[in-house]
Amino acid sequence: MLFVANQNEQIRALQAQLRRAQAVTPALMSDVLSLLGERYSTPSYLTWTKRIDALLQAEAWTDAALTLLDLALPQWKLRRIVYDDGEWYCCLGKQWPLPEWLDDTVEVGHAVLPLAILDALIEARILALRCAAATTPSVPPVPLPRDTEYMCCDNFA
């Protein structure tokens, strides 16, 4: 639980940094990748890593943010992107065929589109961590001895 709390603090700090940012920078994307992509350095994710690196080299921030969304949270899908009154609103959901009021959705706004997508990604990651922590059993299972005989004591009459 301490690991989840520490990771949650790091994610919240990154989210605050994203919300303060006025533009996407390579350093900011590096911070996002280092926090969200720590487990994606394995050879099975090599094509994803190459694709994200190529997008970052080309400074295609929006495409890199969408690719990172597909990589980090494949069960979350982009539901809606809206530009309203000088701000981009990004909405992510788990089950896109369902109406928003039935789905677990995350909606975040920012003046810069890639930062709105990354902020929504981080908010969804926090929600996923919170749900994973809630489903973790709090009592460890007790191992039973191997030479124990089991007998059913139910009365089926």
Contacts in CASP RR format, 6 or more apart in sequence:
PFRMAT RR
TARGET T0000
AUTHOR 0000-0000-0000
METHOD contacts of the structure
MODEL  1
MLFVANQNEQIRALQAQLRRAQAVTPALMSDVLSLLGERYSTPSYLTWTK
RIDALLQAEAWTDAALTLLDLALPQWKLRRIVYDDGEWYCCLGKQWPLPE
WLDDTVEVGHAVLPLAILDALIEARILALRCAAATTPSVPPVPLPRDTEY
MCCDNFA
1 133 0 8 1.000
1 136 0 8 1.000
4 129 0 8 1.000
4 132 0 8 1.000
4 133 0 8 1.000
7 129 0 8 1.000
8 126 0 8 1.000
8 129 0 8 1.000
10 35 0 8 1.000
11 35 0 8 1.000
11 122 0 8 1.000
11 125 0 8 1.000
11 126 0 8 1.000
11 129 0 8 1.000
12 126 0 8 1.000
14 31 0 8 1.000
14 32 0 8 1.000
14 35 0 8 1.000
14 122 0 8 1.000
15 119 0 8 1.000
15 122 0 8 1.000
15 123 0 8 1.000
15 126 0 8 1.000
17 28 0 8 1.000
17 31 0 8 1.000
18 28 0 8 1.000
18 32 0 8 1.000
18 110 0 8 1.000
18 115 0 8 1.000
18 118 0 8 1.000
18 119 0 8 1.000
18 122 0 8 1.000
19 110 0 8 1.000
19 115 0 8 1.000
19 119 0 8 1.000
21 28 0 8 1.000
21 112 0 8 1.000
21 115 0 8 1.000
22 111 0 8 1.000
22 112 0 8 1.000
23 112 0 8 1.000
24 61 0 8 1.000
24 112 0 8 1.000
24 114 0 8 1.000
24 115 0 8 1.000
26 56 0 8 1.000
29 56 0 8 1.000
29 61 0 8 1.000
29 64 0 8 1.000
32 68 0 8 1.000
32 118 0 8 1.000
32 122 0 8 1.000
33 52 0 8 1.000
33 68 0 8 1.000
36 68 0 8 1.000
36 72 0 8 1.000
36 121 0 8 1.000
36 122 0 8 1.000
36 125 0 8 1.000
37 68 0 8 1.000
37 71 0 8 1.000
37 72 0 8 1.000
40 48 0 8 1.000
40 49 0 8 1.000
40 71 0 8 1.000
40 72 0 8 1.000
41 49 0 8 1.000
45 71 0 8 1.000
48 67 0 8 1.000
48 71 0 8 1.000
51 67 0 8 1.000
52 64 0 8 1.000
52 67 0 8 1.000
52 68 0 8 1.000
52 71 0 8 1.000
55 61 0 8 1.000
55 63 0 8 1.000
55 64 0 8 1.000
55 67 0 8 1.000
56 64 0 8 1.000
61 114 0 8 1.000
62 113 0 8 1.000
62 114 0 8 1.000
62 117 0 8 1.000
64 114 0 8 1.000
65 114 0 8 1.000
65 117 0 8 1.000
65 118 0 8 1.000
65 121 0 8 1.000
66 78 0 8 1.000
66 117 0 8 1.000
68 118 0 8 1.000
68 121 0 8 1.000
69 76 0 8 1.000
69 78 0 8 1.000
69 92 0 8 1.000
69 117 0 8 1.000
69 121 0 8 1.000
72 121 0 8 1.000
72 125 0 8 1.000
73 92 0 8 1.000
73 121 0 8 1.000
73 124 0 8 1.000
73 125 0 8 1.000
73 128 0 8 1.000
75 94 0 8 1.000
76 92 0 8 1.000
76 93 0 8 1.000
76 94 0 8 1.000
76 106 0 8 1.000
76 121 0 8 1.000
76 124 0 8 1.000
76 128 0 8 1.000
77 92 0 8 1.000
77 93 0 8 1.000
77 94 0 8 1.000
77 96 0 8 1.000
78 90 0 8 1.000
78 91 0 8 1.000
78 92 0 8 1.000
78 117 0 8 1.000
79 91 0 8 1.000
79 92 0 8 1.000
79 93 0 8 1.000
79 96 0 8 1.000
79 100 0 8 1.000
79 103 0 8 1.000
79 105 0 8 1.000
80 89 0 8 1.000
80 90 0 8 1.000
80 91 0 8 1.000
81 88 0 8 1.000
81 89 0 8 1.000
81 90 0 8 1.000
81 91 0 8 1.000
81 113 0 8 1.000
81 116 0 8 1.000
81 117 0 8 1.000
82 88 0 8 1.000
82 89 0 8 1.000
82 91 0 8 1.000
83 89 0 8 1.000
86 111 0 8 1.000
87 109 0 8 1.000
87 110 0 8 1.000
87 111 0 8 1.000
87 116 0 8 1.000
88 109 0 8 1.000
88 110 0 8 1.000
88 111 0 8 1.000
88 112 0 8 1.000
88 113 0 8 1.000
88 116 0 8 1.000
89 107 0 8 1.000
89 108 0 8 1.000
89 109 0 8 1.000
89 116 0 8 1.000
90 107 0 8 1.000
90 108 0 8 1.000
90 109 0 8 1.000
90 110 0 8 1.000
90 113 0 8 1.000
90 116 0 8 1.000
90 117 0 8 1.000
90 119 0 8 1.000
90 120 0 8 1.000
91 100 0 8 1.000
91 105 0 8 1.000
91 106 0 8 1.000
91 107 0 8 1.000
91 120 0 8 1.000
92 105 0 8 1.000
92 106 0 8 1.000
92 107 0 8 1.000
92 120 0 8 1.000
92 121 0 8 1.000
92 123 0 8 1.000
92 124 0 8 1.000
93 100 0 8 1.000
93 103 0 8 1.000
93 104 0 8 1.000
93 105 0 8 1.000
93 106 0 8 1.000
93 124 0 8 1.000
94 103 0 8 1.000
94 104 0 8 1.000
94 105 0 8 1.000
95 102 0 8 1.000
95 103 0 8 1.000
95 104 0 8 1.000
96 103 0 8 1.000
104 127 0 8 1.000
106 120 0 8 1.000
106 123 0 8 1.000
106 124 0 8 1.000
106 127 0 8 1.000
107 120 0 8 1.000
108 116 0 8 1.000
108 119 0 8 1.000
108 120 0 8 1.000
108 123 0 8 1.000
109 116 0 8 1.000
109 119 0 8 1.000
109 120 0 8 1.000
110 116 0 8 1.000
110 119 0 8 1.000
END
